Amino acid sequence: MEDQQETSEEKKLPKWKSLLKKFGIGGIIFFTVKGIITSTLIYFLGKNFWIIIKDYVAQWFN
């Protein structure tokens, strides 16, 4: 019966509190920074990706 009470209490916690309990503050900071860096890399690589391919293909025809 104690296990059922614990799981129902965990379900009542908001998502960020359960994540905080699972990963700790260091883990939350790590995943946040990792997400920001990943998003930035994807944005800039995606932006420059077509320029690089266009220049590479243009070299074939010159």
PyMOL commands that set and color helices and strands:
alter all, ss='L'
color gray80, all
select helices_A, chain A and resi 2-12+15-61
alter helices_A, ss='H'
color red, helices_A
deselect
rebuild
show_as cartoon
